[in-house]
Amino acid sequence: MLHRRRGGRGYAGLVTPTVKMWNYRTELPMRGWPKSYHSVCRGLMYKVAIVGSGFIGSTIASVLASSGCDVDAIDVNERLIAAFERGDCPIKEPGLAELCAKQKAAGRLRFGNDFSRVADADVILVTVGTPLAEDFTPDISHIHAATEAIVPYVRDGQLVMVKSTVPPGITRVVVAERLRQVADVLVAFSPERLAEGTAIRELSSLPIVVGGLDAESSAAAETFWKKTLGVNVIVVSSPEAAEVVKLADNLWIDLNIALAHDLAKLCDALPYDLDVLEVIAGANSLKKGQHYVNILTPSNGVGGYCLTKDPWFVHTLGTRHGTELLTPQTSRAVNAGMPAYCASQIAQWARSRDRLPSSLQLAVLGLAFKTNSGDVRLTPVMPLLDALQAEGFRSVRVHDPMVRKEDADDWGVVLNPSMDDTLRNADGVIFLVGHDDFKALSPARIASLAAPGALVFDGRRYFDRSEIAEIQDLGFAYKGVGR
Ligand SMILES: NC(=O)c1ccc[n+]([C@@H]2O[C@H](COP(=O)([O-])OP(=O)(O)OC[C@H]3O[C@@H](n4cnc5c(N)ncnc54)[C@H](O)[C@@H]3O)[C@@H](O)[C@H]2O)c1
């Protein structure tokens, strides 16, 4: 349990029986000892319970365990827990399987479905899913369920921190008010802002925002992240401010990518030889105020669990509170249109060669929604495959070394396990993700496998200018998004 100083502010995070306790907020020594310092006695930093052990939960659990915490990762999904328990890592994230195995072997990380484990924790992190409901409103039923599941076990002095993305007010109204009926807990919201594919590195380097229900909650949350991850912590004045920070970040990203997509379409439409990446690099050299213009990179679409829903959360909030916000709808419409746009570009190339799409063999490289990730949730590749079919393409082989067979099966996609087989005699080589394996594929290698004169469609591989010249010199056609 974290020690709550009698009558006052301040929490000691990392405390040992042999050194003075410090209030890390003020850096002043505090009086007294923690009521319970079981984790510290065992040489561990904090005892942490993580409720929801999917992508975010299992990643945070593994990273916190490697920082010295004793971690119980809890989930209601029996299949997921069984996989982790038998040593599999069902979450495809670079480095996660190794980190998870190491921390389990060291005895610092356990997976299970026993919610009573939270009783032992100093800190409880809530990382359950918050999907988009069918009517485009946030579905917070998992937050409700997770809160109810821990109600019997929470104790005075524990810090409960919500990491799931939620609309403002949920931490206070759904989590804190319910838990404080049974225990004097500290409560904070701390948005998770890591990106899949680079999650482990980002968890230990990105600044973390926290907003507590009161000063004590904020201080405890701040100390926790500083002591465990050693990252910069930004304390905002309330959980609601921190909740909106997360939505603002994702709205900015989605809108910025939409801007890049519109610029790419403009470069495609203009009768000049334009490369949108060159245009963006030039535009980004402008300093405005404290920062540079930072237009992101266009691709074949936006997918995944966050950017496809969080702008809708913002939109719904506006509507519910009497304000019509136009940017979330705009960014979603632009980005959701990219798969069909790319399919139409590929079909246009076929028509320009007087080839019937139905006579062409396509090799699609990438099913995941993101580079170097195996996550296929809401992947833009699926609507692109559908759009290719609607354009008349019938013969499509798909290869993605990061994606698990069972995840592809869920989409009804049969993955070809061999990149060479996928590329062999293909009339179109369609790069839809930029996995390292695909980046390593040189123009010469593509030429040695694909059919003569094939199209290389660059959705997210981002060949550089000299590689594009090489592709063309080898007798192939190149088409990128806006290039
Ligand atoms: N995936 C990302 O890149 C990312 C990034 C930032 C923030 N987020 C946010 O983090 C949250 C989690 O995202 P995720 O990608 O890990 O989702 P996920 O679906 O991979 O994981 C959620 C887990 O919660 C479990 N769960 C559901 N109800 C539960 C309950 N009552 N008790 C215990 N476990 C329960 C599910 O079984 C699942 O394993 C979401 O709010 C998401 O918006 C995700």
The ligand as an SDF file (V2000), in Angstrom:
LIG
                    3D

 44 48  0  0  0  0  0  0  0  0999 V2000
   -3.8100   -0.2800  -28.7030 N   0  0  0  0  0  0  0  0  0  0  0  0
   -3.2810    0.9210  -28.6600 C   0  0  0  0  0  0  0  0  0  0  0  0
   -2.3660    1.2470  -29.4250 O   0  0  0  0  0  0  0  0  0  0  0  0
   -3.7550    1.9280  -27.6380 C   0  0  0  0  0  0  0  0  0  0  0  0
   -2.9970    3.0960  -27.4680 C   0  0  0  0  0  0  0  0  0  0  0  0
   -3.3960    4.0090  -26.5310 C   0  0  0  0  0  0  0  0  0  0  0  0
   -4.5540    3.8060  -25.8010 C   0  0  0  0  0  0  0  0  0  0  0  0
   -5.3020    2.6850  -25.9950 N   0  0  0  0  0  0  0  0  0  0  0  0
   -6.5050    2.5080  -25.1840 C   0  0  0  0  0  0  0  0  0  0  0  0
   -6.2030    1.5400  -24.1930 O   0  0  0  0  0  0  0  0  0  0  0  0
   -7.3650    0.7490  -23.9290 C   0  0  0  0  0  0  0  0  0  0  0  0
   -7.0350   -0.7080  -24.1410 C   0  0  0  0  0  0  0  0  0  0  0  0
   -6.6660   -0.8910  -25.4830 O   0  0  0  0  0  0  0  0  0  0  0  0
   -6.0560   -2.2770  -25.9790 P   0  0  0  0  0  0  0  0  0  0  0  0
   -5.5570   -2.0270  -27.3520 O   0  0  0  0  0  0  0  0  0  0  0  0
   -5.1500   -2.8410  -24.9660 O   0  0  0  0  0  0  0  0  0  0  0  0
   -7.3900   -3.1660  -26.0430 O   0  0  0  0  0  0  0  0  0  0  0  0
   -7.4740   -4.7630  -25.9860 P   0  0  0  0  0  0  0  0  0  0  0  0
   -8.8040   -5.1260  -26.5120 O   0  0  0  0  0  0  0  0  0  0  0  0
   -6.2500   -5.3480  -26.6260 O   0  0  0  0  0  0  0  0  0  0  0  0
   -7.3920   -5.0940  -24.4420 O   0  0  0  0  0  0  0  0  0  0  0  0
   -8.4460   -4.8770  -23.5530 C   0  0  0  0  0  0  0  0  0  0  0  0
   -8.5030   -6.0680  -22.6400 C   0  0  0  0  0  0  0  0  0  0  0  0
   -9.4390   -5.7950  -21.5890 O   0  0  0  0  0  0  0  0  0  0  0  0
  -10.0470   -7.0280  -21.2570 C   0  0  0  0  0  0  0  0  0  0  0  0
  -11.2640   -6.7820  -20.4830 N   0  0  0  0  0  0  0  0  0  0  0  0
  -12.4870   -6.3740  -20.9260 C   0  0  0  0  0  0  0  0  0  0  0  0
  -13.3250   -6.2740  -19.8870 N   0  0  0  0  0  0  0  0  0  0  0  0
  -12.6210   -6.6000  -18.7810 C   0  0  0  0  0  0  0  0  0  0  0  0
  -12.9450   -6.6620  -17.4060 C   0  0  0  0  0  0  0  0  0  0  0  0
  -14.1630   -6.3590  -16.9620 N   0  0  0  0  0  0  0  0  0  0  0  0
  -11.9860   -7.0310  -16.5340 N   0  0  0  0  0  0  0  0  0  0  0  0
  -10.7480   -7.3620  -16.9830 C   0  0  0  0  0  0  0  0  0  0  0  0
  -10.3800   -7.3300  -18.2690 N   0  0  0  0  0  0  0  0  0  0  0  0
  -11.3170   -6.9400  -19.1570 C   0  0  0  0  0  0  0  0  0  0  0  0
  -10.2990   -7.6870  -22.5970 C   0  0  0  0  0  0  0  0  0  0  0  0
  -10.5150   -9.0650  -22.4700 O   0  0  0  0  0  0  0  0  0  0  0  0
   -9.0140   -7.3400  -23.3480 C   0  0  0  0  0  0  0  0  0  0  0  0
   -8.0510   -8.3540  -23.2430 O   0  0  0  0  0  0  0  0  0  0  0  0
   -8.4600    1.2780  -24.8450 C   0  0  0  0  0  0  0  0  0  0  0  0
   -9.2210    2.2180  -24.1460 O   0  0  0  0  0  0  0  0  0  0  0  0
   -7.6850    1.9580  -25.9540 C   0  0  0  0  0  0  0  0  0  0  0  0
   -8.4370    2.9790  -26.5710 O   0  0  0  0  0  0  0  0  0  0  0  0
   -4.9070    1.7310  -26.8810 C   0  0  0  0  0  0  0  0  0  0  0  0
  1  2  1  0
  2  3  2  0
  2  4  1  0
  4  5  1  0
  4 44  2  0
  5  6  2  0
  6  7  1  0
  7  8  2  0
  8  9  1  0
  8 44  1  0
  9 10  1  0
  9 42  1  0
 10 11  1  0
 11 12  1  0
 11 40  1  0
 12 13  1  0
 13 14  1  0
 14 15  2  0
 14 16  1  0
 14 17  1  0
 17 18  1  0
 18 19  2  0
 18 20  1  0
 18 21  1  0
 21 22  1  0
 22 23  1  0
 23 24  1  0
 23 38  1  0
 24 25  1  0
 25 26  1  0
 25 36  1  0
 26 27  1  0
 26 35  1  0
 27 28  2  0
 28 29  1  0
 29 30  1  0
 29 35  2  0
 30 31  1  0
 30 32  2  0
 32 33  1  0
 33 34  2  0
 34 35  1  0
 36 37  1  0
 36 38  1  0
 38 39  1  0
 40 41  1  0
 40 42  1  0
 42 43  1  0
M  CHG  2   8   1  16  -1
M  END
$$$$
